[in-house]
Amino acid sequence: MSSENRELLMRMQDGEFLKSIQIDPPKTDSAQELFSDVEQLKQAGVRVVDVNASRRLSFDSIQLATSLTHVGLQVIPHVTTRDSSLPSLLNKVLAAYALSGIQNFLVVSGDPYDPAISDANSIFQRDSLHVLKEIDSHLRNSQLALNLTLGAAVNQNADHTIEGERVEAKVRAGADFFMSQPVFTPEQAELTHQFYQQHANKPLVMGVWPLTYLRTVENIWQNKVTGVIIPDEVYEEALGFRDDPSGLRDWGIRQTSELIRFVEESGFAKALYAVAPLKNPGQLIDLVQTINTW
């Protein structure tokens, strides 16, 4: 069996440092562009993609992940209690596993729907901790005995006492790995590692986010992105490119490339994921090409 086709959890446990691209589901009018970008990323070396669950009008994360398996990628769809009742969510996971061979799922609560798009209420029948327990109980530890790998989120920027307790509870509920919020400096990576290892011994997938657009920098700085924090020095350095968009892009790619190498060499995480700038995965092609073994 090739390394690429082995289970992601086994690969991380065996010491292979995995790198994933995080993409946001498109609207219908941009779907073709997304698949074109994904094909280019695959040619550049990407083999794993995790698919966000958007709070805006867009493709369903599991259905999009299913389509991506057809182009030879391993996928980690995000499943959220915002969008589905618990029975519906279990049915979706079961179908994705049985029909498309999807084994890896990240279970998150998700942010409420964007009120500018819809006045519909989010479902939130259960939180992510409860859903982990239910998937583990009904789909893994039952007669079905599905070979699922379940991920959970860790917010290293939240209150450490509360978040630490939630991480430990998620481990007990069946989480096999965790994905952190993005980091932007080696110091943030180290602090994330130090916090996480106090509460779990499961593989950690650390996030990075290339700051290639001033709009992204300002949105994060103004707390418009829940749970993500840019250090003061990074913000100030990014502002130095206020009148130089090309320079900011080069700086953002270079900074993230160096950070990826640091995370891999330090052993602070077993894997990482890179967030696509402005929800455009094509913007990550240059980054992927700077890393010898993506």
KASUL-V208817 format. One line per field, one symbol per residue. ss: DSSP state (H for helix, E for strand, C for the rest). phi: phi as a letter, one per 40 degrees, with the letter a starting at -180 (. if undefined). psi: psi as a letter, one per 30 degrees, with the letter a starting at -180 (. if undefined). A space follows every 10 residues. Layout:
BEGIN
ss=???
phi=???
psi=???
END
This chain:
BEGIN
ss=CCHHHCCHHH HHHCCCCEEE EEECCCCHHH HHHHHHHHHH HHHHCCCEEE ECCCCCCCCC HHHHHHHHHC CCCEEEEEEE CCCCCHHHHH HHHHHHHHHH CCCEEEEECC CCCCCCCCCC CCCCCCCHHH HHHHHHHHHH CCCCCCCCEE EEEECCCCCH HHHHHHHHHH HHHCCCEEEE EEECCHHHHH HHHHHHHCCC CCEEEEEEEC CCCHHHHHHH HCCCCCCCCC CHHHHHHHHC CCCCHHHHHH HHHHHHHHHH HHHHHHCCCC EEEEECHHHC HHHHHHHHHH CCCC
phi=.cdccccdcc ccccgcccbb bcbbdccdcb cccccccccc cccchcbbbb bcbccbcacc ccccddcccc bgbcbbccbb cccacccccc cccdcccccb gcbbbbcbcg ccdccccacc cccfcacccc cdccccccbc caccfcccbb bbcbbcccdc cccdcccccc ccchccabbc ccbbadcccc ccccccccba bcdbbccbac cbbcdcdccc ccgcbdgbbc cdcccccccc bdbbdccccc cccccccccc ccccccgcac aabbccdffb cccccccdcc ccbc
psi=klefflkeee eefggkjkkl kklkkllefg eeeeeeeeee eefffkfkkk jljkgljalk eeeeeeefff ggkklikkkk feflleeeee eeeeeeeeff gkfkkjjlel llkjffekgk klehelleee eeeeeeeffe hafehkikkk llkkjfflke eeeeeeeeee effgkflkkl lklfleeeee eeeeeefffk glkkjkkljk ifkeeeeeee eghfjkfkkk leeeeeeeff gegieeeeee eeeeeeeeee eeeeefgflf llkkkkkhgj ffffeeeeff kei.
END
